[in-house]
Amino acid sequence: MFTITSSHGIPLDEPLVLPVPDTAAWREVEALGMDVALLYHSWRLTPEERIREHSGALNLAVALRESGQKYHAGPGTVA
Amino acid sequence: MPDLERLLEHLVRAEVEFVVVGGYAAMAHGSTYVTFDVDICAPLFGPNLERLHTALAKLHPCHRMMPQELPFTLPAVGEQGFKNVYLKTDLGQLDCLGDLPGIGDYAFVLAHSIALKVSFGECRFLDCPTLIRAKEVVGRPKDFLVAAQLRAILDADSAPDSHP
């Protein structure tokens, strides 16, 4: 079991226990500042479900990037 | 808007022989990083190159690494195929690699791939251990982060009774 006691540097009210092995690899992911709970969520999905979620995230990222480009294109530009 | 899933579907339906590598493969294994393109390893010569060309024909493929972004056309008769092809298509970017630097040629990549069922059928992806090595070989900071996630996924996969 891998126990998370804080998120974004803030202690959690209650530790979150993930049913994955408490190994050096999972500790490294946490030490690198990555969201361990998000990685656990992704690991539980099937490849097809991951691809579907990725498509949604990619669409959002592209839309945000385009919106940001419009915003920074010049003063008075409506994003 | 890119649609990488449909881009791969075009390749599968045209029976192109390939293995998905890179960030898209990492995502399929469970990495949380979003990737904006698809990298594949494939024989980039002969009939497979022709199938790749046919698969992409309606997607306006062009060489995105060339300043003029020339259309993707087959090599002239008598010429060899490509070592690598970096394409821009209507459905997103597709990077086609003849081999994986520091890892091996297409035959090695194929031997270290797994078939995954996805929405449009079965598709081959580089296996997790080899993908970790590939990410470590490339060695950019973002590759180290993805490799760290994949090592954790590998641990979880191999833990008894842990897989959902």
gemmi code that builds the backbone of each chain (N, CA, C; Angstrom):
import gemmi

chains = {
    "A": [
        ("MET", (0.841, -1.188, 0.000), (0.000, 0.000, 0.000), (0.886, 1.252, 0.000)),
        ("PHE", (0.459, 2.233, -0.778), (1.221, 3.477, -0.841), (0.366, 4.581, -0.216)),
        ("THR", (0.928, 5.250, 0.766), (0.164, 6.241, 1.514), (0.621, 7.647, 1.160)),
        ("ILE", (-0.355, 8.489, 0.818), (-0.072, 9.895, 0.526), (-0.524, 10.720, 1.724)),
        ("THR", (0.368, 11.547, 2.231), (0.020, 12.348, 3.414), (-0.117, 13.833, 3.094)),
        ("SER", (0.322, 14.235, 1.914), (0.191, 15.644, 1.548), (0.004, 15.786, 0.046)),
        ("SER", (-0.532, 16.912, -0.360), (-0.713, 17.198, -1.784), (-0.340, 18.644, -2.025)),
        ("HIS", (0.489, 18.882, -3.035), (0.959, 20.239, -3.341), (1.583, 20.886, -2.104)),
        ("GLY", (2.233, 20.092, -1.294), (2.914, 20.624, -0.114), (2.008, 20.860, 1.080)),
        ("ILE", (0.725, 20.577, 0.925), (-0.222, 20.813, 2.021), (-0.636, 19.461, 2.612)),
        ("PRO", (-0.505, 19.302, 3.943), (-0.896, 18.025, 4.545), (-2.388, 17.733, 4.328)),
        ("LEU", (-2.700, 16.475, 4.019), (-4.097, 16.068, 3.866), (-4.723, 15.874, 5.243)),
        ("ASP", (-6.013, 16.108, 5.362), (-6.705, 15.881, 6.635), (-6.572, 14.420, 7.052)),
        ("GLU", (-6.726, 13.546, 6.052), (-6.554, 12.108, 6.312), (-5.634, 11.540, 5.242)),
        ("PRO", (-4.741, 10.649, 5.603), (-3.870, 10.049, 4.584), (-4.692, 9.310, 3.530)),
        ("LEU", (-4.236, 9.383, 2.281), (-4.881, 8.645, 1.194), (-4.056, 7.384, 0.928)),
        ("VAL", (-4.707, 6.252, 1.049), (-3.999, 4.984, 0.878), (-4.350, 4.403, -0.490)),
        ("LEU", (-3.335, 4.236, -1.331), (-3.542, 3.671, -2.664), (-3.103, 2.209, -2.671)),
        ("PRO", (-3.905, 1.330, -3.260), (-3.545, -0.092, -3.280), (-2.512, -0.431, -4.347)),
        ("VAL", (-1.400, 0.261, -4.296), (-0.267, -0.062, -5.164), (0.941, -0.273, -4.248)),
        ("PRO", (1.947, -1.009, -4.715), (3.075, -1.310, -3.834), (3.854, -0.052, -3.446)),
        ("ASP", (4.273, -0.016, -2.201), (5.089, 1.101, -1.713), (6.535, 0.821, -2.122)),
        ("THR", (6.858, 1.230, -3.355), (8.195, 0.935, -3.886), (8.951, 2.234, -4.147)),
        ("ALA", (10.225, 2.063, -4.438), (11.061, 3.233, -4.733), (10.516, 4.001, -5.934)),
        ("ALA", (9.935, 3.274, -6.894), (9.431, 3.931, -8.102), (8.256, 4.854, -7.771)),
        ("TRP", (7.342, 4.390, -6.934), (6.194, 5.245, -6.567), (6.660, 6.405, -5.695)),
        ("ARG", (7.629, 6.148, -4.839), (8.148, 7.253, -4.007), (8.849, 8.294, -4.890)),
        ("GLU", (9.533, 7.810, -5.946), (10.204, 8.752, -6.843), (9.188, 9.646, -7.557)),
        ("VAL", (8.096, 9.036, -8.004), (7.047, 9.825, -8.670), (6.547, 10.930, -7.735)),
        ("GLU", (6.327, 10.570, -6.483), (5.856, 11.560, -5.516), (6.932, 12.624, -5.258)),
        ("ALA", (8.190, 12.184, -5.142), (9.278, 13.124, -4.866), (9.481, 14.115, -6.021)),
        ("LEU", (9.152, 13.655, -7.240), (9.298, 14.537, -8.411), (8.156, 15.549, -8.514)),
        ("GLY", (7.214, 15.455, -7.590), (6.129, 16.436, -7.561), (4.947, 16.086, -8.437)),
        ("MET", (4.925, 14.846, -8.921), (3.797, 14.449, -9.769), (2.627, 13.998, -8.905)),
        ("ASP", (1.437, 14.079, -9.470), (0.220, 13.725, -8.753), (0.082, 12.196, -8.740)),
        ("VAL", (0.405, 11.598, -7.616), (0.398, 10.139, -7.512), (-1.024, 9.594, -7.652)),
        ("ALA", (-1.991, 10.307, -7.100), (-3.380, 9.849, -7.200), (-3.855, 9.856, -8.656)),
        ("LEU", (-3.395, 10.843, -9.414), (-3.758, 10.906, -10.837), (-3.125, 9.741, -11.593)),
        ("LEU", (-1.876, 9.439, -11.258), (-1.205, 8.305, -11.904), (-1.924, 7.000, -11.546)),
        ("TYR", (-2.337, 6.877, -10.307), (-3.073, 5.678, -9.888), (-4.391, 5.575, -10.665)),
        ("HIS", (-5.074, 6.700, -10.804), (-6.326, 6.720, -11.573), (-6.072, 6.222, -12.995)),
        ("SER", (-5.025, 6.727, -13.621), (-4.724, 6.351, -14.997), (-4.365, 4.870, -15.091)),
        ("TRP", (-3.615, 4.393, -14.116), (-3.196, 2.982, -14.109), (-4.404, 2.044, -14.042)),
        ("ARG", (-5.457, 2.461, -13.362), (-6.625, 1.595, -13.194), (-7.467, 1.486, -14.477)),
        ("LEU", (-7.273, 2.416, -15.402), (-8.069, 2.411, -16.623), (-7.562, 1.360, -17.609)),
        ("THR", (-8.416, 1.029, -18.579), (-7.960, 0.196, -19.693), (-7.253, 1.110, -20.700)),
        ("PRO", (-6.434, 0.550, -21.582), (-5.801, 1.395, -22.602), (-6.816, 2.201, -23.403)),
        ("GLU", (-7.939, 1.585, -23.720), (-8.964, 2.298, -24.492), (-9.506, 3.491, -23.702)),
        ("GLU", (-9.724, 3.285, -22.407), (-10.212, 4.386, -21.568), (-9.160, 5.483, -21.457)),
        ("ARG", (-7.893, 5.087, -21.370), (-6.813, 6.091, -21.301), (-6.785, 6.929, -22.572)),
        ("ILE", (-6.931, 6.255, -23.715), (-6.911, 6.976, -24.997), (-8.072, 7.962, -25.050)),
        ("ARG", (-9.236, 7.549, -24.571), (-10.411, 8.435, -24.585), (-10.162, 9.655, -23.694)),
        ("GLU", (-9.635, 9.400, -22.500), (-9.360, 10.525, -21.586), (-8.285, 11.441, -22.167)),
        ("HIS", (-7.291, 10.837, -22.816), (-6.218, 11.639, -23.409), (-6.771, 12.530, -24.513)),
        ("SER", (-7.696, 11.989, -25.309), (-8.285, 12.792, -26.391), (-8.978, 14.021, -25.822)),
        ("GLY", (-9.697, 13.824, -24.726), (-10.370, 14.957, -24.090), (-9.370, 15.976, -23.566)),
        ("ALA", (-8.304, 15.483, -22.942), (-7.283, 16.382, -22.396), (-6.556, 17.120, -23.514)),
        ("LEU", (-6.309, 16.412, -24.617), (-5.622, 17.035, -25.752), (-6.492, 18.135, -26.363)),
        ("ASN", (-7.784, 17.835, -26.521), (-8.694, 18.860, -27.069), (-8.708, 20.099, -26.186)),
        ("LEU", (-8.745, 19.873, -24.868), (-8.743, 21.002, -23.940), (-7.436, 21.788, -24.053)),
        ("ALA", (-6.315, 21.065, -24.117), (-5.008, 21.725, -24.203), (-4.896, 22.562, -25.476)),
        ("VAL", (-5.379, 22.005, -26.591), (-5.311, 22.729, -27.861), (-6.205, 23.966, -27.812)),
        ("ALA", (-7.414, 23.799, -27.259), (-8.342, 24.939, -27.170), (-7.750, 26.039, -26.288)),
        ("LEU", (-7.143, 25.660, -25.176), (-6.530, 26.644, -24.286), (-5.348, 27.338, -24.959)),
        ("ARG", (-4.565, 26.556, -25.693), (-3.413, 27.137, -26.384), (-3.873, 28.157, -27.422)),
        ("GLU", (-4.910, 27.801, -28.187), (-5.415, 28.721, -29.200), (-5.998, 29.979, -28.559)),
        ("SER", (-6.686, 29.780, -27.448), (-7.267, 30.913, -26.747), (-6.162, 31.829, -26.218)),
        ("GLY", (-5.111, 31.221, -25.678), (-3.976, 31.993, -25.167), (-3.274, 32.757, -26.278)),
        ("GLN", (-3.139, 32.109, -27.443), (-2.494, 32.787, -28.582), (-3.304, 34.002, -29.017)),
        ("LYS", (-4.627, 33.850, -29.027), (-5.478, 34.992, -29.400), (-5.342, 36.104, -28.368)),
        ("TYR", (-5.307, 35.703, -27.101), (-5.225, 36.692, -26.019), (-3.939, 37.501, -26.126)),
        ("HIS", (-2.847, 36.811, -26.453), (-1.544, 37.480, -26.507), (-1.251, 38.102, -27.871)),
        ("ALA", (-2.186, 37.929, -28.810), (-1.941, 38.436, -30.167), (-1.869, 39.956, -30.210)),
        ("GLY", (-2.519, 40.628, -29.290), (-2.451, 42.086, -29.289), (-3.477, 42.676, -28.361)),
        ("PRO", (-3.275, 43.937, -27.991), (-4.228, 44.571, -27.087), (-5.608, 44.683, -27.715)),
        ("GLY", (-6.596, 44.508, -26.899), (-7.959, 44.632, -27.384), (-8.492, 43.382, -28.042)),
        ("THR", (-7.645, 42.343, -28.152), (-8.105, 41.113, -28.774), (-8.985, 40.342, -27.800)),
        ("VAL", (-10.115, 39.930, -28.278), (-10.995, 39.108, -27.439), (-10.600, 37.658, -27.610)),
        ("ALA", (-10.268, 37.004, -26.488), (-9.834, 35.609, -26.560), (-11.023, 34.693, -26.806)),
    ],
    "B": [
        ("MET", (-8.557, 20.636, -35.102), (-8.330, 19.944, -33.827), (-7.712, 18.562, -34.100)),
        ("PRO", (-6.591, 18.235, -33.454), (-5.996, 16.922, -33.699), (-6.896, 15.794, -33.188)),
        ("ASP", (-6.860, 14.693, -33.872), (-7.577, 13.498, -33.429), (-6.631, 12.318, -33.659)),
        ("LEU", (-5.774, 12.102, -32.687), (-4.707, 11.114, -32.851), (-5.250, 9.696, -32.924)),
        ("GLU", (-6.376, 9.474, -32.261), (-6.996, 8.148, -32.299), (-7.449, 7.830, -33.724)),
        ("ARG", (-8.081, 8.799, -34.360), (-8.536, 8.574, -35.745), (-7.361, 8.470, -36.708)),
        ("LEU", (-6.290, 9.201, -36.387), (-5.083, 9.114, -37.212), (-4.543, 7.675, -37.204)),
        ("LEU", (-4.489, 7.092, -36.013), (-4.032, 5.705, -35.920), (-5.019, 4.754, -36.594)),
        ("GLU", (-6.294, 5.076, -36.484), (-7.310, 4.234, -37.120), (-7.076, 4.152, -38.629)),
        ("HIS", (-6.694, 5.274, -39.227), (-6.398, 5.271, -40.664), (-5.280, 4.273, -40.981)),
        ("LEU", (-4.266, 4.239, -40.113), (-3.139, 3.335, -40.363), (-3.562, 1.872, -40.216)),
        ("VAL", (-4.333, 1.610, -39.171), (-4.769, 0.229, -38.919), (-5.650, -0.261, -40.065)),
        ("ARG", (-6.593, 0.579, -40.484), (-7.525, 0.157, -41.542), (-6.788, -0.087, -42.862)),
        ("ALA", (-5.690, 0.630, -43.083), (-4.916, 0.439, -44.318), (-3.877, -0.676, -44.164)),
        ("GLU", (-3.919, -1.349, -43.002), (-3.015, -2.477, -42.729), (-1.544, -2.080, -42.806)),
        ("VAL", (-1.250, -0.878, -42.338), (0.149, -0.455, -42.220), (0.763, -1.229, -41.051)),
        ("GLU", (1.975, -1.730, -41.256), (2.675, -2.409, -40.161), (3.419, -1.346, -39.353)),
        ("PHE", (3.131, -1.265, -38.062), (3.791, -0.259, -37.225), (3.643, -0.615, -35.757)),
        ("VAL", (4.487, 0.033, -34.954), (4.399, -0.065, -33.493), (4.357, 1.363, -32.960)),
        ("VAL", (3.383, 1.649, -32.102), (3.313, 2.975, -31.484), (4.403, 3.070, -30.419)),
        ("VAL", (5.174, 4.131, -30.478), (6.254, 4.358, -29.505), (6.063, 5.767, -28.925)),
        ("GLY", (6.965, 6.221, -28.104), (6.920, 7.610, -27.635), (5.813, 7.892, -26.636)),
        ("GLY", (5.453, 9.182, -26.565), (4.520, 9.641, -25.547), (3.136, 9.026, -25.641)),
        ("TYR", (2.683, 8.745, -26.870), (1.348, 8.151, -27.021), (1.334, 6.724, -26.458)),
        ("ALA", (2.437, 5.998, -26.669), (2.542, 4.650, -26.096), (2.600, 4.745, -24.570)),
        ("ALA", (3.349, 5.741, -24.080), (3.442, 5.923, -22.622), (2.057, 6.188, -22.038)),
        ("MET", (1.277, 7.006, -22.727), (-0.087, 7.294, -22.279), (-0.916, 6.018, -22.246)),
        ("ALA", (-0.786, 5.195, -23.279), (-1.564, 3.945, -23.325), (-1.198, 3.018, -22.177)),
        ("HIS", (0.047, 3.105, -21.725), (0.477, 2.290, -20.574), (0.042, 2.908, -19.245)),
        ("GLY", (-0.319, 4.191, -19.255), (-0.807, 4.796, -18.016), (-0.179, 6.119, -17.644)),
        ("SER", (0.799, 6.585, -18.400), (1.390, 7.899, -18.108), (0.313, 8.982, -18.196)),
        ("THR", (0.420, 9.982, -17.352), (-0.612, 11.032, -17.316), (-0.275, 12.215, -18.215)),
        ("TYR", (0.854, 12.165, -18.900), (1.253, 13.309, -19.719), (0.483, 13.341, -21.046)),
        ("VAL", (0.091, 14.535, -21.429), (-0.613, 14.719, -22.702), (0.420, 14.905, -23.804)),
        ("THR", (0.226, 14.207, -24.894), (1.137, 14.358, -26.028), (0.368, 14.899, -27.221)),
        ("PHE", (1.043, 15.726, -28.004), (0.393, 16.393, -29.132), (0.638, 15.688, -30.459)),
        ("ASP", (1.390, 14.609, -30.443), (1.637, 13.901, -31.688), (1.705, 12.402, -31.427)),
        ("VAL", (1.796, 11.652, -32.514), (1.968, 10.204, -32.413), (3.295, 9.843, -33.052)),
        ("ASP", (4.073, 9.050, -32.342), (5.318, 8.521, -32.895), (5.111, 7.035, -33.174)),
        ("ILE", (5.487, 6.618, -34.365), (5.439, 5.190, -34.668), (6.794, 4.745, -35.194)),
        ("CYS", (7.072, 3.459, -35.004), (8.242, 2.848, -35.627), (7.698, 1.894, -36.682)),
        ("ALA", (8.220, 1.969, -37.878), (7.654, 1.185, -38.985), (8.694, 0.992, -40.081)),
        ("PRO", (8.555, -0.072, -40.867), (9.394, -0.183, -42.068), (8.991, 0.911, -43.044)),
        ("LEU", (9.919, 1.784, -43.352), (9.583, 2.942, -44.203), (10.108, 2.745, -45.617)),
        ("PHE", (9.785, 1.583, -46.150), (10.187, 1.265, -47.525), (9.220, 0.202, -48.072)),
        ("GLY", (9.266, 0.015, -49.370), (8.494, -1.055, -50.013), (6.993, -0.946, -49.790)),
        ("PRO", (6.335, -2.092, -49.743), (4.857, -2.106, -49.651), (4.335, -1.394, -48.404)),
        ("ASN", (5.066, -1.474, -47.291), (4.549, -0.822, -46.081), (4.537, 0.694, -46.230)),
        ("LEU", (5.559, 1.211, -46.907), (5.581, 2.655, -47.153), (4.425, 3.050, -48.080)),
        ("GLU", (4.137, 2.189, -49.041), (3.010, 2.467, -49.945), (1.688, 2.453, -49.165)),
        ("ARG", (1.562, 1.502, -48.244), (0.327, 1.455, -47.441), (0.214, 2.701, -46.554)),
        ("LEU", (1.352, 3.124, -46.002), (1.346, 4.347, -45.180), (0.903, 5.546, -46.020)),
        ("HIS", (1.432, 5.610, -47.214), (1.083, 6.718, -48.117), (-0.411, 6.687, -48.447)),
        ("THR", (-0.919, 5.501, -48.740), (-2.351, 5.352, -49.050), (-3.208, 5.722, -47.839)),
        ("ALA", (-2.770, 5.275, -46.656), (-3.547, 5.513, -45.431), (-3.732, 7.010, -45.172)),
        ("LEU", (-2.711, 7.783, -45.522), (-2.731, 9.212, -45.190), (-3.177, 10.089, -46.361)),
        ("ALA", (-3.435, 9.459, -47.496), (-3.644, 10.223, -48.741), (-4.687, 11.327, -48.605)),
        ("LYS", (-5.775, 11.041, -47.880), (-6.866, 12.025, -47.800), (-6.675, 13.022, -46.664)),
        ("LEU", (-5.562, 12.909, -45.953), (-5.339, 13.764, -44.772), (-4.330, 14.876, -45.054)),
        ("HIS", (-4.037, 15.111, -46.317), (-3.115, 16.181, -46.740), (-1.776, 16.111, -45.982)),
        ("PRO", (-1.111, 14.973, -46.025), (0.162, 14.860, -45.296), (1.275, 15.674, -45.953)),
        ("CYS", (2.074, 16.329, -45.119), (3.233, 17.046, -45.642), (4.387, 16.915, -44.657)),
        ("HIS", (5.596, 17.134, -45.176), (6.803, 16.998, -44.356), (6.929, 18.228, -43.460)),
        ("ARG", (6.642, 18.082, -42.185), (6.594, 19.252, -41.305), (7.986, 19.769, -40.928)),
        ("MET", (9.024, 18.975, -41.147), (10.380, 19.426, -40.823), (11.041, 20.149, -41.994)),
        ("MET", (10.336, 20.229, -43.110), (10.879, 20.966, -44.264), (10.265, 22.364, -44.274)),
        ("PRO", (11.069, 23.387, -44.503), (10.535, 24.753, -44.486), (9.361, 24.941, -45.451)),
        ("GLN", (9.416, 24.273, -46.604), (8.346, 24.434, -47.599), (7.163, 23.534, -47.308)),
        ("GLU", (7.297, 22.642, -46.303), (6.246, 21.671, -45.965), (5.748, 20.961, -47.231)),
        ("LEU", (6.689, 20.318, -47.916), (6.367, 19.623, -49.164), (5.411, 18.468, -48.906)),
        ("PRO", (4.544, 18.174, -49.881), (3.627, 17.043, -49.719), (4.385, 15.728, -49.557)),
        ("PHE", (3.792, 14.819, -48.808), (4.383, 13.497, -48.591), (4.121, 12.649, -49.832)),
        ("THR", (5.181, 12.383, -50.576), (5.056, 11.556, -51.773), (5.987, 10.364, -51.643)),
        ("LEU", (5.699, 9.326, -52.412), (6.553, 8.148, -52.382), (7.874, 8.452, -53.077)),
        ("PRO", (8.964, 7.812, -52.632), (10.251, 8.030, -53.308), (10.169, 7.593, -54.772)),
        ("ALA", (10.983, 8.200, -55.572), (11.012, 7.822, -56.990), (11.451, 6.369, -57.135)),
        ("VAL", (11.045, 5.759, -58.251), (11.411, 4.363, -58.505), (12.934, 4.222, -58.456)),
        ("GLY", (13.388, 3.180, -57.788), (14.829, 2.950, -57.690), (15.447, 3.552, -56.443)),
        ("GLU", (14.730, 4.460, -55.805), (15.263, 5.055, -54.571), (14.872, 4.202, -53.370)),
        ("GLN", (15.696, 4.309, -52.336), (15.361, 3.634, -51.084), (14.182, 4.342, -50.445)),
        ("GLY", (13.699, 3.797, -49.362), (12.630, 4.457, -48.620), (13.202, 5.566, -47.751)),
        ("PHE", (12.558, 5.800, -46.628), (12.984, 6.851, -45.706), (13.617, 6.242, -44.460)),
        ("LYS", (14.494, 7.004, -43.836), (14.972, 6.612, -42.505), (13.918, 7.038, -41.482)),
        ("ASN", (13.521, 8.291, -41.561), (12.446, 8.818, -40.715), (11.572, 9.729, -41.574)),
        ("VAL", (10.304, 9.877, -41.190), (9.403, 10.816, -41.866), (8.619, 11.553, -40.790)),
        ("TYR", (8.678, 12.880, -40.842), (7.960, 13.704, -39.864), (6.830, 14.418, -40.593)),
        ("LEU", (5.611, 14.008, -40.287), (4.476, 14.476, -41.078), (3.498, 15.323, -40.272)),
        ("LYS", (2.883, 16.239, -41.000), (1.740, 16.980, -40.472), (0.537, 16.541, -41.289)),
        ("THR", (-0.556, 16.189, -40.626), (-1.762, 15.765, -41.345), (-2.967, 16.530, -40.781)),
        ("ASP", (-4.105, 16.346, -41.433), (-5.330, 17.003, -40.968), (-5.728, 16.525, -39.571)),
        ("LEU", (-5.258, 15.342, -39.175), (-5.638, 14.789, -37.868), (-4.532, 14.912, -36.830)),
        ("GLY", (-3.436, 15.580, -37.179), (-2.358, 15.779, -36.220), (-1.013, 15.341, -36.759)),
        ("GLN", (0.000, 15.494, -35.916), (1.362, 15.178, -36.342), (1.637, 13.685, -36.171)),
        ("LEU", (2.328, 13.143, -37.159), (2.703, 11.730, -37.130), (4.190, 11.634, -37.440)),
        ("ASP", (4.963, 11.194, -36.461), (6.391, 11.001, -36.671), (6.650, 9.518, -36.889)),
        ("CYS", (7.225, 9.185, -38.038), (7.469, 7.790, -38.397), (8.976, 7.541, -38.349)),
        ("LEU", (9.382, 6.597, -37.529), (10.796, 6.311, -37.335), (11.110, 4.923, -37.889)),
        ("GLY", (12.188, 4.839, -38.641), (12.597, 3.542, -39.172), (13.181, 2.645, -38.104)),
        ("ASP", (13.755, 3.249, -37.093), (14.248, 2.491, -35.929), (14.216, 3.402, -34.711)),
        ("LEU", (14.520, 2.829, -33.565), (14.546, 3.620, -32.337), (15.992, 3.807, -31.910)),
        ("PRO", (16.526, 4.992, -32.001), (17.934, 5.223, -31.666), (18.267, 4.730, -30.251)),
        ("GLY", (19.340, 3.979, -30.169), (19.777, 3.477, -28.869), (19.008, 2.266, -28.386)),
        ("ILE", (17.982, 1.882, -29.115), (17.149, 0.741, -28.721), (17.283, -0.385, -29.731)),
        ("GLY", (16.940, -0.116, -30.984), (17.062, -1.160, -31.993), (16.292, -0.840, -33.254)),
        ("ASP", (16.367, -1.780, -34.183), (15.676, -1.577, -35.455), (14.208, -1.985, -35.330)),
        ("TYR", (13.501, -1.914, -36.441), (12.063, -2.203, -36.374), (11.799, -3.629, -35.885)),
        ("ALA", (12.624, -4.583, -36.335), (12.412, -5.973, -35.918), (12.520, -6.096, -34.393)),
        ("PHE", (13.473, -5.391, -33.814), (13.636, -5.414, -32.348), (12.426, -4.775, -31.683)),
        ("VAL", (12.011, -3.643, -32.222), (10.854, -2.928, -31.651), (9.603, -3.804, -31.712)),
        ("LEU", (9.414, -4.464, -32.863), (8.244, -5.340, -33.019), (8.297, -6.491, -32.003)),
        ("ALA", (9.484, -7.035, -31.809), (9.635, -8.141, -30.861), (9.404, -7.703, -29.416)),
        ("HIS", (9.511, -6.409, -29.179), (9.289, -5.878, -27.827), (8.031, -5.013, -27.783)),
        ("SER", (7.018, -5.473, -28.497), (5.751, -4.741, -28.506), (4.633, -5.654, -28.036)),
        ("ILE", (3.529, -5.023, -27.641), (2.353, -5.788, -27.225), (1.152, -5.278, -28.018)),
        ("ALA", (0.191, -6.158, -28.229), (-1.041, -5.766, -28.924), (-2.058, -5.315, -27.888)),
        ("LEU", (-2.605, -4.134, -28.093), (-3.643, -3.627, -27.193), (-4.927, -3.427, -27.981)),
        ("LYS", (-6.046, -3.774, -27.337), (-7.343, -3.546, -27.973), (-7.753, -2.103, -27.735)),
        ("VAL", (-8.032, -1.412, -28.806), (-8.482, -0.031, -28.705), (-9.790, 0.102, -29.488)),
        ("SER", (-10.320, 1.299, -29.560), (-11.670, 1.480, -30.107), (-11.804, 0.986, -31.544)),
        ("PHE", (-10.734, 1.072, -32.306), (-10.819, 0.735, -33.730), (-10.183, -0.613, -34.041)),
        ("GLY", (-9.901, -1.405, -33.015), (-9.334, -2.720, -33.254), (-8.100, -2.952, -32.419)),
        ("GLU", (-7.172, -3.702, -32.992), (-5.955, -4.042, -32.257), (-4.788, -3.251, -32.825)),
        ("CYS", (-3.935, -2.793, -31.932), (-2.836, -1.935, -32.348), (-1.623, -2.316, -31.494)),
        ("ARG", (-0.440, -2.303, -32.081), (0.751, -2.700, -31.326), (1.422, -1.469, -30.706)),
        ("PHE", (1.822, -1.629, -29.460), (2.500, -0.568, -28.708), (3.812, -1.136, -28.153)),
        ("LEU", (4.819, -0.296, -28.072), (6.080, -0.710, -27.460), (5.799, -1.131, -26.019)),
        ("ASP", (6.424, -2.225, -25.577), (6.131, -2.682, -24.210), (6.749, -1.722, -23.188)),
        ("CYS", (6.249, -1.845, -21.964), (6.604, -0.847, -20.946), (8.110, -0.833, -20.621)),
        ("PRO", (8.747, -1.991, -20.399), (10.180, -1.945, -20.087), (11.022, -1.316, -21.201)),
        ("THR", (10.696, -1.646, -22.452), (11.480, -1.097, -23.567), (11.197, 0.396, -23.731)),
        ("LEU", (9.951, 0.774, -23.477), (9.607, 2.199, -23.558), (10.362, 2.999, -22.495)),
        ("ILE", (10.509, 2.417, -21.312), (11.286, 3.084, -20.256), (12.722, 3.301, -20.730)),
        ("ARG", (13.291, 2.249, -21.319), (14.669, 2.376, -21.834), (14.748, 3.448, -22.908)),
        ("ALA", (13.762, 3.447, -23.799), (13.757, 4.434, -24.893), (13.693, 5.854, -24.334)),
        ("LYS", (12.869, 6.047, -23.318), (12.745, 7.376, -22.708), (14.060, 7.776, -22.033)),
        ("GLU", (14.699, 6.809, -21.381), (15.973, 7.105, -20.709), (17.062, 7.433, -21.729)),
        ("VAL", (17.019, 6.764, -22.873), (18.015, 7.019, -23.918), (17.859, 8.432, -24.467)),
        ("VAL", (16.621, 8.829, -24.724), (16.388, 10.180, -25.266), (16.857, 11.226, -24.257)),
        ("GLY", (16.486, 11.014, -23.003), (17.130, 11.750, -21.921), (16.747, 13.201, -21.710)),
        ("ARG", (15.686, 13.680, -22.353), (15.230, 15.042, -22.056), (14.528, 15.031, -20.701)),
        ("PRO", (14.479, 16.175, -20.025), (13.820, 16.189, -18.707), (12.424, 15.589, -18.727)),
        ("LYS", (11.626, 15.909, -19.748), (10.252, 15.379, -19.777), (10.257, 13.867, -19.973)),
        ("ASP", (11.261, 13.346, -20.670), (11.335, 11.898, -20.850), (11.655, 11.197, -19.531)),
        ("PHE", (12.506, 11.820, -18.706), (12.806, 11.237, -17.391), (11.551, 11.185, -16.519)),
        ("LEU", (10.711, 12.219, -16.626), (9.476, 12.228, -15.828), (8.528, 11.118, -16.273)),
        ("VAL", (8.399, 10.969, -17.588), (7.535, 9.897, -18.109), (8.108, 8.534, -17.715)),
        ("ALA", (9.425, 8.389, -17.812), (10.055, 7.112, -17.442), (9.797, 6.802, -15.969)),
        ("ALA", (9.837, 7.820, -15.133), (9.571, 7.602, -13.696), (8.147, 7.084, -13.503)),
        ("GLN", (7.189, 7.666, -14.222), (5.808, 7.177, -14.117), (5.696, 5.733, -14.605)),
        ("LEU", (6.377, 5.429, -15.702), (6.283, 4.077, -16.264), (6.917, 3.038, -15.332)),
        ("ARG", (7.973, 3.436, -14.633), (8.573, 2.490, -13.672), (7.577, 2.182, -12.549)),
        ("ALA", (6.860, 3.197, -12.099), (5.851, 2.981, -11.054), (4.730, 2.084, -11.581)),
        ("ILE", (4.319, 2.323, -12.816), (3.260, 1.508, -13.431), (3.712, 0.051, -13.547)),
        ("LEU", (4.963, -0.131, -13.933), (5.505, -1.482, -14.055), (5.483, -2.185, -12.698)),
        ("ASP", (5.854, -1.459, -11.654), (5.802, -2.033, -10.294), (4.378, -2.439, -9.934)),
        ("ALA", (3.430, -1.556, -10.241), (2.028, -1.841, -9.893), (1.512, -3.023, -10.701)),
        ("ASP", (1.892, -3.068, -11.986), (1.448, -4.184, -12.839), (1.955, -5.528, -12.317)),
        ("SER", (3.171, -5.515, -11.809), (3.775, -6.791, -11.413), (3.498, -7.169, -9.970)),
        ("ALA", (2.832, -6.273, -9.233), (2.509, -6.604, -7.845), (1.350, -7.609, -7.815)),
        ("PRO", (1.460, -8.659, -7.012), (0.389, -9.651, -6.975), (-0.919, -9.041, -6.477)),
        ("ASP", (-1.986, -9.349, -7.170), (-3.358, -8.932, -6.784), (-3.568, -7.441, -6.788)),
        ("SER", (-2.685, -6.686, -7.412), (-2.882, -5.238, -7.332), (-3.640, -4.703, -8.535)),
        ("HIS", (-3.643, -5.472, -9.655), (-4.275, -4.903, -10.847), (-5.787, -4.969, -10.739)),
        ("PRO", (-6.458, -3.855, -11.093), (-7.924, -3.827, -10.983), (-8.562, -4.812, -11.969)),
    ],
}
model = gemmi.Model(1)
for chain_id, residues in chains.items():
    chain = gemmi.Chain(chain_id)
    for i, (resn, *xyz) in enumerate(residues, 1):
        res = gemmi.Residue()
        res.name, res.seqid = resn, gemmi.SeqId(i, " ")
        for name, pos in zip(("N", "CA", "C"), xyz):
            atom = gemmi.Atom()
            atom.name, atom.element = name, gemmi.Element(name[0])
            atom.pos, atom.b_iso = gemmi.Position(*pos), 0.0
            res.add_atom(atom)
        chain.add_residue(res)
    model.add_chain(chain)
structure = gemmi.Structure()
structure.add_model(model)
structure.setup_entities()
